[in-house]
Structure formats: C-alpha cells, structure tokens
C-alpha cells in the first residue's frame, strides 16, 4: 500500500512540475547585433546589415496570435529595397505534425515581412500547441542613420497585437548606435582674440577640432597634426604671408588630443591685420577671423637724477688737487654713477607702486693698452623663473627694436646673468624682455644708461614679476578662481585683486604656482588680477605682474559676452541681432543660449535676462 502511495505522489509531483514549467517559462529575446557602430557617413547611403533579432519560446504558445511590429529607434530607418526581410520559423522543442508550429508552418519555413522605413510587421495566425515550442529569427534586416548629426542611438522595440510572454514595449530587440564619420575638416571652435598687441599673449587663444563632414568631432583622432601659418587679413589660406612670426603653445605641427587642439599661449610679433590658417594633411583647412595686431608701444624712459654726480674719467687723466687719487691706467674701484637705470612701467598699468630695484653700480676700467678706449659693458643679473627665455633689446626711434646677442635661458633656480657691449658713447634705452617655458610673456624691465667708454655697468639683483594666467575671465560668485604661472623656486607668490592681497603660495621646484581663490569673499564687479614674488633669500619684492581682467557676477553672463571684452553692453546686443539674422549657421548657432539646438524666443528671453543682470 505504501509503495502505491509513493508512486501516486511521484506522478502528481511530476505533473505539477510540467504544469509549473509551462506556466512560469517565458520567451527569450536575443537582440539583433551588428548595429553598435553605424557610421554617420552612411546617412542617405549604404545600409548596415543586422543579425537577428530572435524570439525563442520558453513554453508552448508563448508567442500569441496577432501582429508583431518591430520599430526603428529615432534617427534610423529600415531598408525598403533590396532583398526583402523574412522571419524564419524553427522548431526548438516538442514533436508531432507541422500543425503544432506557428502558422502551421514546417520548421525552416519563413513568414513574409511588411516593410516601411519605420516598421517591420509580421502576422501570427496560429500559435504553437501540444508541447511544441518555436523560435522566430528576423533575416535580411538593414538599417542606416537618417541624419549625420546629432549622432543617434536607441533600441529596436516591439509593438502590435501579438502578446509575447515576458516581452514588453521596452524590451530591447537590438541597440543601434551612430558613430562619427571619417575625418574631413579642421574647424575653429573658439576664435582667437580679434585684437592683440605685438609680442603679447592673445587674451583668447584658439581651440581647434578635427571633424567629420557633418561637424562631429573625431574624438578617436590623436595623430592629426595642425600647422599654423599667418596671412594678411585680405587673404585666404595660401595667400600673402604676414611679416611677423607667430608663436604658440602647443607649437605649430603638434598633434591633436582626442580630436581637439587647445592653444594655451599665442602671440604675433608684428603690428598688422592678419588671419591664421590652420591646416592638416588630408583635411580641409580653417581660416580664423581677422586679428588686428598693434605694435608694442615703446616705453618712454624716465631718467633718475644722479644723486652725487662725479666727473667722467678720461683716457689721459691729468693730476688735480683733489682728495681723490688721480686716475691712471690701472682700473679704479671708485663707482661713478653716471649711468642710471630707469625701471619704467610696462604698457599695462599696475595697481600698486612698482618696488624700486637696486641701483646700478658703474665701475671704471682702464682703456685698451692703458691709453685707448674700451667700449662700455652692461651686466644684467637676477632671478626670474626656471626655463625662462630672456632677451636684451636696444630700443629707440632710430633703432626700432634690436635684439642684442640673441636670447638666453635662466638656470634651474631661475637665476640669470648676461653681459652685452655698447660700442658708442651715448644715452641708450634697453628693454629686458622675458617669457616662461610655455611661451607666456611676463612683465618686461626697461633701463636708460648714459654710456661712457671704459665703464662697466652692473645691473644686479633684478627680480622679475611672475607670469600670470586665470582659469576664467568671468565667474559667478562662489566659483573658484585659479591663478597660475611661474616664479623662482621657493619664492612666495602673492595674488592681488585690485591691489589687495587675495592669497599666496610658495612656488614649486619647477617654478610653477597655483593659487585658488574663493570668490565668495569678493563683491560683484570687475577686478584686475596680478601677482608678485618675494625672494626667500633677500626678502626683496618684485614688480607686480601684467593684469588679467576678471568679472564677478551673480549670474553667468559669459555666453552673451559675444565680443569677449568682459562686459555686457550694446555691442553684445548688436552682435546677437546680427547672428540672429545671419545665414551663416556657425554664427547663428552662437545664439543657442539654452543649448536646445533651436534659435527661438527662449534664447531671446535668456539674452535679455542676462543683459539686465550683467549690468547691475
């Protein structure tokens, strides 16, 4: 009796297992493959073939009667020509006649597909039965993008009246992803400054991108090199070249990074209107807007009065009744302050007084052979920052600007020493120009000397102002301001905002410094940001650096500062209106202030609101 009960219980459990298996089993969807990297270049052209998708029943009649519609995601279309798509019916479980299969078809038969650019439709007239399960495999499905930009991505989904166990309207039947096409052109993302001063870093440096035919940046490109050439403003690429020299960081011929070239420094040496041509092999070149470069002004020397003038030594001295020994052919150590240095301000005004430099020491030496004349020599020495490039320039109306004896580099500690010779007796004006290892110019120094034969001028213990950069020219209050540049290693760098201390830090071993300033403590308005360095050994303070203009606002107005003058005014309004009516898409897109890809009343409202807030 017990054995009969055991056998009966086993039969019941097996029956429950079969019933539960059929109840709980659901269809499995295997997504279509082959659509993960569809080139934008196939827009309107070649279709990409997909494999699948496949629906496999987990239980009999998982795929119900009715229509099964596969929908192309937005930005893609199905191929309505060529070999027509079909759906392959395959028996994957059970046995018996074909009438137990979907649509009573034999395994290996196909169902016809109705095709439109947006949908693939089949009709199920009969479901599987009597323990049989089938799979449906879509064949000859081809897709392509409907537009080259913006790049599209999405999933093929199902709709229709056929109910499929475990499948919903969001089930993924295949992911389609459009990717950037082949690189074809260079495009200027950020135009360089429209105005500049010769040998002074552009306020706005250009940013370039390698793009496909539709304007998508080719972020996989790390090999294209960008060459810079300068043409006159009336020319196109390949036209008449400018007369000056363009220098930049990175330099001409450098390779892009992820399809983008961001210049951190750029300056031009001549005063003239120019355009910059950006070129790369195999790609269409890009030509910048006009840049009006003005010649660097020649600073006017302001001679310092000589406190205790003494006679200039002559080649053949005669005895005089004086307490001072009569000069002979032997070098006399007595200083003769006839040559007086005159540090003058650079063209950029400074908010604080420039610290005075040590006065020059003028040494009298013997002439050639004890009787002839030896040309005057000038020795410059001091500290700047490691890797800096300096040059001594003779300046004046009769000379223009003449580099004396080439440029020279500072030592690893930022120190330098340079000696030049002046072959004539006259008053001469010299400029000591400097730039850091990245090519960023620092504040120059200027000196006037009344040069005489048989003298050596020692201009010592000079300390240059640091170079200075800021991360943005317009910030919203509470944003962090980053002030960076180069100074002498170990020196303390002080940051100034409108002449008041805003932070300080010690320069690193390579001379670099980074000062972060929380703008929460600054009132709204404009600021002149500068830095200076304090020598750790002598405690001597340098001049203040060149000015970097900054505006702190309660509202981010940078998007509508179209002329990049750090102010919101009538000129920006005029440019906005001009862009609005322009047929040039590159100009018009600048008015898309909310970034929705459309130029409409919303952007107009944003401009007006920003205009009001920016002028409070």
KEFI-8639 format. One record per residue (C-alpha): residue in three letters; chain; x, y, z. Coordinates in Angstrom, 3 decimals. Layout:
<pts>
residu chaine px py pz
ALA A X Y Z
...
</pts>
This chain:
<pts>
residu chaine px py pz
UNK A 0.000 0.000 0.000
UNK A 2.844 2.375 0.878
UNK A 4.531 1.762 -2.476
UNK A 1.331 2.600 -4.327
UNK A 1.038 5.901 -2.398
UNK A 4.693 6.751 -3.176
UNK A 4.175 6.110 -6.880
UNK A 0.999 8.210 -6.891
UNK A 2.738 11.131 -5.138
UNK A 5.597 10.982 -7.626
UNK A 3.200 11.142 -10.565
UNK A 1.406 14.136 -9.023
UNK A 4.669 15.982 -8.419
UNK A 5.855 15.348 -11.963
UNK A 2.569 16.645 -13.293
UNK A 2.848 19.789 -11.139
UNK A 6.438 20.312 -12.365
UNK A 5.336 20.122 -16.019
UNK A 2.424 22.493 -15.392
UNK A 4.544 24.987 -13.441
UNK A 7.311 24.840 -16.054
UNK A 4.833 25.797 -18.770
UNK A 3.249 28.492 -16.620
UNK A 6.485 30.122 -15.458
UNK A 8.540 29.817 -18.673
UNK A 8.739 32.992 -20.787
UNK A 10.037 33.796 -24.241
UNK A 13.689 34.809 -24.632
UNK A 14.664 37.732 -26.870
UNK A 18.150 37.692 -28.398
UNK A 18.840 41.264 -29.521
UNK A 19.991 41.977 -33.064
UNK A 23.733 42.520 -33.471
UNK A 25.786 44.499 -35.972
UNK A 24.363 47.930 -35.169
UNK A 26.744 49.101 -32.433
UNK A 28.911 51.329 -34.680
UNK A 26.999 52.647 -37.695
UNK A 28.999 55.416 -39.383
UNK A 27.378 58.809 -39.830
UNK A 28.860 58.719 -43.341
UNK A 26.223 56.102 -44.312
UNK A 23.444 58.681 -43.886
UNK A 21.382 58.570 -47.087
UNK A 23.714 55.889 -48.460
UNK A 24.750 52.339 -47.597
UNK A 22.631 50.293 -45.187
UNK A 24.155 48.230 -42.361
UNK A 23.028 44.582 -42.111
UNK A 21.873 43.235 -38.741
UNK A 21.882 39.660 -37.459
UNK A 18.550 38.833 -35.820
UNK A 16.730 39.573 -33.609
UNK A 15.457 36.178 -32.368
UNK A 12.438 35.316 -30.166
UNK A 12.630 31.840 -28.582
UNK A 9.616 30.379 -26.783
UNK A 10.198 29.023 -23.293
UNK A 6.818 27.324 -23.305
UNK A 4.137 26.377 -25.820
UNK A 2.149 29.353 -27.152
UNK A 4.481 31.954 -25.565
UNK A 4.085 33.834 -28.865
UNK A 0.408 34.663 -29.266
UNK A -1.599 35.352 -32.401
UNK A -1.749 38.853 -33.850
UNK A 0.798 41.259 -35.334
UNK A 4.438 41.599 -34.265
UNK A 5.828 45.027 -35.231
UNK A 9.497 45.930 -34.807
UNK A 10.035 49.708 -34.591
UNK A 13.234 51.510 -35.656
UNK A 14.575 53.912 -32.984
UNK A 14.535 57.646 -33.662
UNK A 17.333 58.664 -36.043
UNK A 17.354 55.368 -38.002
UNK A 15.415 53.803 -40.865
UNK A 14.883 50.300 -42.299
UNK A 15.832 49.397 -45.862
UNK A 12.690 49.039 -48.015
UNK A 14.638 47.894 -51.097
UNK A 16.967 45.030 -51.951
UNK A 16.463 41.530 -50.551
UNK A 13.218 41.607 -48.557
UNK A 13.380 40.734 -44.847
UNK A 11.777 37.447 -43.729
UNK A 11.203 35.685 -40.400
UNK A 12.495 32.097 -40.098
UNK A 10.316 29.634 -38.100
UNK A 12.314 26.934 -36.283
UNK A 11.005 24.147 -34.016
UNK A 13.140 24.130 -30.863
UNK A 11.080 21.745 -28.688
UNK A 8.398 19.052 -28.857
UNK A 7.324 16.728 -31.641
UNK A 4.431 15.987 -33.913
UNK A 2.923 17.400 -37.072
UNK A 3.643 20.875 -38.524
UNK A 0.179 21.987 -37.469
UNK A 1.649 22.301 -33.972
UNK A 4.091 25.029 -35.206
UNK A 3.489 28.762 -35.567
UNK A 1.182 29.457 -38.524
UNK A 1.119 25.621 -39.100
UNK A 4.451 26.001 -40.972
UNK A 7.168 23.379 -41.242
UNK A 10.411 24.105 -39.366
UNK A 12.698 26.103 -41.671
UNK A 9.857 27.929 -43.413
UNK A 9.659 31.745 -43.450
UNK A 6.996 34.351 -42.771
UNK A 6.766 37.354 -45.134
UNK A 7.515 40.791 -43.650
UNK A 5.758 44.043 -44.497
UNK A 8.449 46.744 -44.560
UNK A 8.333 50.525 -44.136
UNK A 11.231 52.800 -43.206
UNK A 9.960 52.844 -39.622
UNK A 8.493 49.346 -39.043
UNK A 8.827 45.622 -39.836
UNK A 5.476 43.789 -39.476
UNK A 4.541 40.065 -39.472
UNK A 1.210 38.376 -38.641
UNK A 0.866 35.292 -36.403
UNK A -2.303 33.371 -37.357
UNK A -1.695 30.264 -35.240
UNK A 0.334 29.682 -32.086
UNK A 2.336 26.582 -31.129
UNK A 0.412 23.750 -29.442
UNK A 0.679 20.299 -27.808
UNK A 4.058 20.880 -26.113
UNK A 5.810 22.268 -29.180
UNK A 7.976 25.432 -28.940
UNK A 9.323 27.565 -31.807
UNK A 11.763 30.399 -32.420
UNK A 11.369 33.328 -34.822
UNK A 14.516 34.746 -36.446
UNK A 14.457 38.009 -38.434
UNK A 16.630 37.905 -41.569
UNK A 17.881 40.499 -44.094
UNK A 17.204 43.442 -41.758
UNK A 19.191 46.519 -42.794
UNK A 19.347 49.992 -41.216
UNK A 21.045 53.376 -41.670
UNK A 21.005 56.802 -39.953
UNK A 18.549 59.434 -41.122
UNK A 20.889 62.347 -40.286
UNK A 24.641 62.870 -39.884
UNK A 24.251 64.942 -36.718
UNK A 23.392 64.859 -33.896
UNK A 24.593 61.282 -33.565
UNK A 21.638 58.982 -32.872
UNK A 21.350 55.984 -30.557
UNK A 18.412 53.821 -29.444
UNK A 16.824 50.371 -29.260
UNK A 14.574 48.482 -31.652
UNK A 11.303 47.838 -29.787
UNK A 8.125 45.765 -30.313
UNK A 4.519 46.771 -30.693
UNK A 1.480 45.107 -32.277
UNK A -1.407 42.915 -31.114
UNK A 0.536 39.667 -30.548
UNK A 1.146 39.017 -26.865
UNK A 4.558 37.503 -26.141
UNK A 5.248 36.118 -22.669
UNK A 7.863 38.249 -20.861
UNK A 8.091 40.856 -23.650
UNK A 7.005 44.476 -23.179
UNK A 7.119 47.630 -25.258
UNK A 10.530 48.479 -23.777
UNK A 12.189 45.098 -24.423
UNK A 15.418 45.615 -26.383
UNK A 15.362 43.894 -29.786
UNK A 18.700 45.447 -30.798
UNK A 20.701 48.585 -29.987
UNK A 21.625 50.906 -32.856
UNK A 24.411 53.451 -32.346
UNK A 25.552 56.042 -34.863
UNK A 29.236 56.940 -34.631
UNK A 31.278 59.812 -36.027
UNK A 32.296 59.535 -39.686
UNK A 35.735 59.809 -41.264
UNK A 37.700 62.988 -40.501
UNK A 37.406 65.554 -43.291
UNK A 37.997 69.041 -41.916
UNK A 39.507 71.338 -39.300
UNK A 37.011 73.586 -37.526
UNK A 37.698 76.558 -35.236
UNK A 35.680 76.023 -32.054
UNK A 36.977 79.171 -30.333
UNK A 38.219 82.102 -32.413
UNK A 41.404 83.888 -31.267
UNK A 41.137 87.437 -29.923
UNK A 40.029 89.969 -32.541
UNK A 42.611 92.470 -31.237
UNK A 46.085 91.923 -29.828
UNK A 49.399 93.646 -29.115
UNK A 52.614 92.520 -30.748
UNK A 54.660 90.119 -28.600
UNK A 51.870 89.908 -26.023
UNK A 49.869 86.747 -25.393
UNK A 46.423 86.764 -27.030
UNK A 43.670 87.247 -24.463
UNK A 41.643 84.478 -26.112
UNK A 43.542 81.567 -27.562
UNK A 42.007 79.457 -30.356
UNK A 40.614 75.959 -29.933
UNK A 40.540 73.640 -32.971
UNK A 38.726 70.365 -33.674
UNK A 39.057 67.614 -36.260
UNK A 35.550 66.852 -37.510
UNK A 33.698 64.682 -39.998
UNK A 31.631 66.004 -42.905
UNK A 28.682 66.625 -40.586
UNK A 30.630 68.578 -37.946
UNK A 31.038 65.784 -35.375
UNK A 34.375 65.896 -33.533
UNK A 36.522 62.822 -34.251
UNK A 37.442 62.050 -30.635
UNK A 39.395 58.932 -31.656
UNK A 41.957 61.065 -33.522
UNK A 45.279 61.556 -31.726
UNK A 47.508 61.648 -34.791
UNK A 46.459 64.601 -36.976
UNK A 48.980 67.433 -36.718
UNK A 47.960 71.082 -37.052
UNK A 50.250 73.532 -38.873
UNK A 49.861 77.291 -38.335
UNK A 50.571 79.927 -40.969
UNK A 49.777 83.633 -40.952
UNK A 48.321 85.509 -43.919
UNK A 47.304 89.116 -44.271
UNK A 43.677 89.823 -43.368
UNK A 42.689 90.273 -47.017
UNK A 43.987 86.812 -47.951
UNK A 42.867 83.199 -47.731
UNK A 44.968 80.163 -46.774
UNK A 47.985 80.058 -49.079
UNK A 47.822 83.816 -49.760
UNK A 50.330 86.578 -48.986
UNK A 52.022 85.854 -45.662
UNK A 52.272 88.260 -42.743
UNK A 55.595 89.905 -41.978
UNK A 55.844 88.737 -38.379
UNK A 56.298 85.443 -36.534
UNK A 53.501 83.535 -34.802
UNK A 54.489 81.526 -31.726
UNK A 52.178 79.248 -29.791
UNK A 51.859 76.546 -27.166
UNK A 51.486 73.833 -28.391
UNK A 53.718 74.796 -31.286
UNK A 52.866 74.546 -34.968
UNK A 52.928 70.904 -36.084
UNK A 51.716 69.430 -32.781
UNK A 49.180 66.574 -32.792
UNK A 45.612 66.866 -31.566
UNK A 44.364 65.125 -28.431
UNK A 41.034 63.308 -28.773
UNK A 40.388 65.296 -31.915
UNK A 40.915 68.697 -30.250
UNK A 43.798 71.195 -30.200
UNK A 43.644 73.725 -27.354
UNK A 46.238 76.501 -27.505
UNK A 47.356 77.800 -24.105
UNK A 49.607 80.577 -25.435
UNK A 49.802 82.506 -28.698
UNK A 51.359 85.796 -29.805
UNK A 52.401 87.566 -33.004
UNK A 55.490 89.718 -33.418
UNK A 54.359 92.416 -35.917
UNK A 51.726 95.140 -35.910
UNK A 49.328 94.360 -38.786
UNK A 45.916 92.841 -39.510
UNK A 46.200 89.095 -40.018
UNK A 44.335 85.824 -40.213
UNK A 45.634 82.448 -39.023
UNK A 45.362 79.417 -41.304
UNK A 45.092 76.060 -39.528
UNK A 45.997 73.125 -41.802
UNK A 46.390 69.350 -41.533
UNK A 47.265 66.832 -44.218
UNK A 44.196 65.408 -45.954
UNK A 41.770 67.729 -44.185
UNK A 40.043 70.943 -45.245
UNK A 41.840 73.937 -43.689
UNK A 40.266 76.511 -41.366
UNK A 40.859 80.276 -41.525
UNK A 40.414 82.464 -38.462
UNK A 38.567 85.745 -38.296
UNK A 40.651 88.928 -38.672
UNK A 43.045 89.728 -35.815
UNK A 44.156 93.347 -35.600
UNK A 47.624 93.340 -34.023
UNK A 49.006 96.701 -32.885
UNK A 52.714 97.306 -32.478
UNK A 54.019 97.193 -28.923
UNK A 54.443 100.764 -27.630
UNK A 57.992 101.921 -26.942
UNK A 58.116 102.834 -23.238
UNK A 59.308 106.367 -22.536
UNK A 62.299 106.309 -20.180
UNK A 62.204 108.464 -17.087
UNK A 65.827 109.083 -16.037
UNK A 66.506 109.095 -12.316
UNK A 68.517 112.170 -11.211
UNK A 72.074 111.343 -10.300
UNK A 72.395 111.992 -6.561
UNK A 76.122 112.855 -6.485
UNK A 77.500 113.382 -9.977
UNK A 81.217 112.970 -10.445
UNK A 83.400 113.718 -13.451
UNK A 83.529 111.083 -16.164
UNK A 87.031 109.565 -16.371
UNK A 89.045 110.492 -19.455
UNK A 91.536 108.323 -21.357
UNK A 94.546 110.561 -20.389
UNK A 93.952 111.954 -16.900
UNK A 95.983 114.847 -15.547
UNK A 96.817 115.498 -11.897
UNK A 94.345 117.589 -9.979
UNK A 94.498 118.952 -6.429
UNK A 91.836 116.642 -5.098
UNK A 91.488 114.162 -2.256
UNK A 90.614 111.595 -4.881
UNK A 93.727 109.920 -6.332
UNK A 94.428 110.805 -9.922
UNK A 93.177 108.017 -12.277
UNK A 95.933 106.127 -14.014
UNK A 95.986 103.241 -16.466
UNK A 95.054 100.939 -13.567
UNK A 91.325 100.159 -13.001
UNK A 89.863 102.399 -10.287
UNK A 87.285 100.758 -7.980
UNK A 85.563 104.091 -7.305
UNK A 81.919 103.910 -8.544
UNK A 80.922 106.614 -10.994
UNK A 77.093 106.852 -11.047
UNK A 76.843 108.486 -14.481
UNK A 74.805 105.571 -15.826
UNK A 71.483 105.413 -14.013
UNK A 68.899 102.639 -14.544
UNK A 65.327 103.673 -15.035
UNK A 62.758 100.929 -14.474
UNK A 59.597 102.112 -16.174
UNK A 56.090 100.764 -16.203
UNK A 55.041 98.382 -18.939
UNK A 52.136 99.386 -21.175
UNK A 49.829 97.653 -18.643
UNK A 49.160 99.919 -15.624
UNK A 49.766 98.427 -12.199
UNK A 47.526 98.942 -9.191
UNK A 50.394 99.148 -6.694
UNK A 53.698 101.066 -6.745
UNK A 56.487 99.214 -8.502
UNK A 59.199 98.250 -5.980
UNK A 62.471 100.037 -6.644
UNK A 65.360 97.967 -7.980
UNK A 68.885 98.081 -6.624
UNK A 70.695 100.967 -8.369
UNK A 73.286 100.090 -10.964
UNK A 76.909 100.049 -9.922
UNK A 79.174 101.688 -12.504
UNK A 82.778 100.553 -12.491
UNK A 85.550 102.493 -14.246
UNK A 88.110 100.354 -16.039
UNK A 91.298 101.029 -17.937
UNK A 91.348 101.592 -21.665
UNK A 92.973 99.330 -24.229
UNK A 96.692 99.116 -23.612
UNK A 96.336 101.633 -20.789
UNK A 95.666 104.511 -23.160
UNK A 92.948 103.633 -25.640
UNK A 89.188 103.392 -25.124
UNK A 87.266 100.256 -24.162
UNK A 83.555 100.077 -25.142
UNK A 81.127 100.173 -22.240
UNK A 79.764 96.873 -20.973
UNK A 76.486 96.170 -19.176
UNK A 75.988 93.125 -16.939
UNK A 72.417 92.094 -16.073
UNK A 71.804 89.514 -13.326
UNK A 68.993 88.436 -11.028
UNK A 66.117 85.948 -10.752
UNK A 63.019 85.142 -12.786
UNK A 61.792 81.527 -13.093
UNK A 63.287 78.219 -14.361
UNK A 63.302 77.658 -18.099
UNK A 62.525 81.300 -18.885
UNK A 63.766 82.881 -22.111
UNK A 65.183 86.422 -21.908
UNK A 66.446 88.902 -24.441
UNK A 68.111 92.309 -24.193
UNK A 66.682 94.698 -26.787
UNK A 68.090 98.070 -27.825
UNK A 65.096 100.370 -28.292
UNK A 64.577 103.805 -29.808
UNK A 63.144 105.688 -32.760
UNK A 66.357 105.333 -34.728
UNK A 66.708 101.607 -33.947
UNK A 63.165 100.335 -33.588
UNK A 63.779 97.168 -31.556
UNK A 67.059 95.284 -31.997
UNK A 67.851 92.043 -30.143
UNK A 71.389 92.176 -28.736
UNK A 73.448 88.963 -28.849
UNK A 70.475 86.573 -29.063
UNK A 68.100 85.222 -26.429
UNK A 69.291 83.257 -23.386
UNK A 67.816 80.920 -20.742
UNK A 67.629 81.075 -16.966
UNK A 69.193 78.415 -14.738
UNK A 67.230 75.707 -12.868
UNK A 66.813 78.037 -9.896
UNK A 65.535 80.855 -12.115
UNK A 68.760 82.899 -11.922
UNK A 70.414 84.529 -14.924
UNK A 73.429 86.629 -15.915
UNK A 74.030 88.348 -19.253
UNK A 76.748 90.743 -20.428
UNK A 76.453 92.956 -23.524
UNK A 78.742 95.563 -25.108
UNK A 77.802 99.093 -26.197
UNK A 80.272 100.298 -28.877
UNK A 79.430 104.018 -28.683
UNK A 79.232 106.785 -26.088
UNK A 75.580 107.857 -25.867
UNK A 72.402 107.593 -23.853
UNK A 70.754 104.275 -24.681
UNK A 67.422 102.712 -23.765
UNK A 67.273 98.943 -23.198
UNK A 64.375 96.553 -22.628
UNK A 64.846 93.239 -20.853
UNK A 62.033 91.035 -22.188
UNK A 61.095 87.641 -20.739
UNK A 58.691 84.736 -21.298
UNK A 58.190 81.483 -19.381
UNK A 58.815 77.935 -20.607
UNK A 55.323 77.820 -22.131
UNK A 55.948 80.987 -24.120
UNK A 53.783 83.201 -21.903
UNK A 55.292 86.716 -21.659
UNK A 55.998 88.231 -18.254
UNK A 56.373 91.883 -17.368
UNK A 59.442 93.404 -19.005
UNK A 62.003 95.764 -17.441
UNK A 63.429 98.898 -19.027
UNK A 66.637 100.831 -18.320
UNK A 68.292 104.040 -19.521
UNK A 72.087 104.362 -19.368
UNK A 74.334 107.315 -20.185
UNK A 77.109 105.109 -21.505
UNK A 80.776 106.131 -21.492
UNK A 83.886 104.395 -22.643
UNK A 85.948 102.478 -20.059
UNK A 82.974 101.678 -17.798
UNK A 81.117 98.527 -16.732
UNK A 77.506 98.889 -15.565
UNK A 76.447 96.200 -13.099
UNK A 72.616 95.936 -13.032
UNK A 72.244 93.290 -10.332
UNK A 69.683 91.653 -8.030
UNK A 66.835 92.056 -10.510
UNK A 63.650 90.154 -9.647
UNK A 61.075 89.728 -12.385
UNK A 57.350 89.659 -11.776
UNK A 55.798 86.180 -12.165
UNK A 53.825 85.196 -15.239
UNK A 50.093 85.031 -14.552
UNK A 47.067 83.247 -16.003
UNK A 43.497 82.883 -14.729
UNK A 41.168 79.990 -15.471
UNK A 38.223 82.226 -16.493
UNK A 37.637 85.907 -17.225
UNK A 34.078 85.779 -15.869
UNK A 32.959 83.895 -12.771
UNK A 29.776 83.529 -10.784
UNK A 30.223 84.280 -7.110
UNK A 31.290 81.153 -5.130
UNK A 33.161 79.756 -8.155
UNK A 36.865 79.111 -7.561
UNK A 39.340 81.399 -9.306
UNK A 42.591 79.633 -10.288
UNK A 45.616 81.920 -10.624
UNK A 48.702 80.188 -12.011
UNK A 52.035 80.857 -13.640
UNK A 55.788 80.682 -12.960
UNK A 58.115 82.301 -10.393
UNK A 61.505 81.459 -8.846
UNK A 61.506 78.151 -6.875
UNK A 60.933 78.661 -3.146
UNK A 59.794 82.269 -3.542
UNK A 56.440 83.295 -2.103
UNK A 53.930 84.306 -4.779
UNK A 51.261 86.778 -3.682
UNK A 47.994 87.196 -5.614
UNK A 46.371 90.638 -5.748
UNK A 42.815 91.591 -6.672
UNK A 42.591 95.316 -7.387
UNK A 45.839 95.704 -5.446
UNK A 44.627 93.883 -2.319
UNK A 46.011 90.541 -1.129
UNK A 43.846 87.618 -2.272
UNK A 46.106 84.662 -1.474
UNK A 49.683 83.423 -1.517
UNK A 51.672 80.226 -2.016
UNK A 55.290 79.074 -2.335
UNK A 56.472 78.316 -5.881
UNK A 57.291 74.655 -6.610
UNK A 60.737 73.316 -7.535
UNK A 59.976 73.832 -11.235
UNK A 58.859 77.407 -10.539
UNK A 55.150 76.738 -11.115
UNK A 52.494 78.027 -8.732
UNK A 48.714 77.631 -8.399
UNK A 46.612 79.833 -6.121
UNK A 42.922 79.029 -5.597
UNK A 40.750 81.969 -4.530
UNK A 37.165 81.520 -3.308
UNK A 35.214 84.362 -4.933
UNK A 32.604 84.210 -2.176
UNK A 34.600 86.889 -0.370
UNK A 34.679 89.253 -3.371
UNK A 31.991 91.807 -4.112
UNK A 30.335 91.796 -7.517
UNK A 32.155 93.760 -10.191
UNK A 35.395 93.923 -12.125
UNK A 38.853 93.012 -10.805
UNK A 42.421 93.425 -12.011
UNK A 44.263 90.246 -11.046
UNK A 48.054 90.419 -10.651
UNK A 50.825 88.570 -8.821
UNK A 54.260 89.371 -7.421
UNK A 57.010 87.274 -5.872
UNK A 59.053 87.751 -2.696
UNK A 62.617 86.436 -2.805
UNK A 63.106 83.897 0.008
UNK A 66.782 84.829 0.473
UNK A 66.718 88.639 0.434
UNK A 63.060 89.363 1.187
UNK A 63.009 91.643 -1.838
UNK A 59.662 92.025 -3.669
UNK A 59.323 92.023 -7.443
UNK A 57.189 94.287 -9.592
UNK A 53.559 93.262 -9.917
UNK A 52.742 91.197 -12.976
UNK A 50.703 92.104 -16.010
UNK A 46.952 92.490 -15.456
UNK A 44.357 89.788 -16.071
UNK A 40.833 91.220 -16.051
UNK A 38.117 89.333 -14.167
UNK A 34.417 89.975 -13.620
UNK A 32.464 88.518 -10.683
UNK A 28.736 88.329 -11.338
UNK A 25.668 86.952 -9.584
UNK A 24.662 85.456 -12.937
UNK A 26.719 83.639 -15.554
UNK A 26.784 86.132 -18.420
UNK A 29.764 84.658 -20.294
UNK A 27.555 83.169 -23.007
UNK A 26.347 86.594 -24.113
UNK A 29.713 88.364 -23.910
UNK A 29.993 87.986 -27.684
UNK A 32.881 90.444 -28.179
UNK A 34.808 88.971 -25.206
UNK A 35.521 92.298 -23.525
UNK A 34.333 91.018 -20.115
UNK A 31.405 93.432 -20.233
UNK A 27.798 93.165 -21.308
UNK A 26.853 96.131 -23.468
UNK A 25.290 97.465 -26.636
UNK A 27.975 95.812 -28.774
UNK A 26.910 92.372 -27.497
UNK A 23.273 93.252 -28.272
UNK A 24.289 94.278 -31.802
UNK A 26.241 91.034 -32.341
UNK A 23.296 88.992 -31.003
UNK A 20.924 90.627 -33.501
UNK A 23.430 90.187 -36.321
UNK A 23.817 86.467 -35.513
UNK A 20.031 86.112 -35.336
UNK A 19.541 87.256 -38.934
UNK A 22.726 85.647 -40.307
UNK A 22.574 82.907 -42.944
UNK A 25.870 81.526 -41.622
UNK A 24.993 78.601 -39.326
UNK A 28.312 78.913 -37.479
UNK A 27.344 82.429 -36.399
UNK A 23.677 81.674 -35.840
UNK A 24.368 78.744 -33.514
UNK A 26.114 81.118 -31.080
UNK A 22.626 82.444 -30.232
UNK A 21.502 78.996 -28.995
UNK A 21.866 80.100 -25.369
UNK A 19.806 77.255 -23.851
UNK A 21.542 74.592 -25.963
UNK A 18.338 73.001 -27.303
UNK A 19.511 73.117 -30.928
UNK A 16.981 75.800 -31.879
UNK A 17.190 79.581 -32.173
UNK A 13.881 80.945 -30.873
UNK A 12.159 83.253 -28.394
UNK A 13.610 81.251 -25.449
UNK A 17.145 82.302 -26.413
UNK A 15.921 85.885 -26.863
UNK A 14.493 85.854 -23.315
UNK A 17.730 84.402 -21.887
UNK A 19.737 87.176 -23.566
UNK A 17.503 89.933 -22.165
UNK A 17.634 88.475 -18.648
UNK A 21.419 88.053 -18.817
UNK A 21.783 91.572 -20.222
UNK A 19.875 93.047 -17.263
UNK A 21.740 91.001 -14.641
UNK A 25.120 91.641 -16.263
UNK A 24.607 95.419 -15.996
UNK A 23.557 95.575 -12.355
</pts>
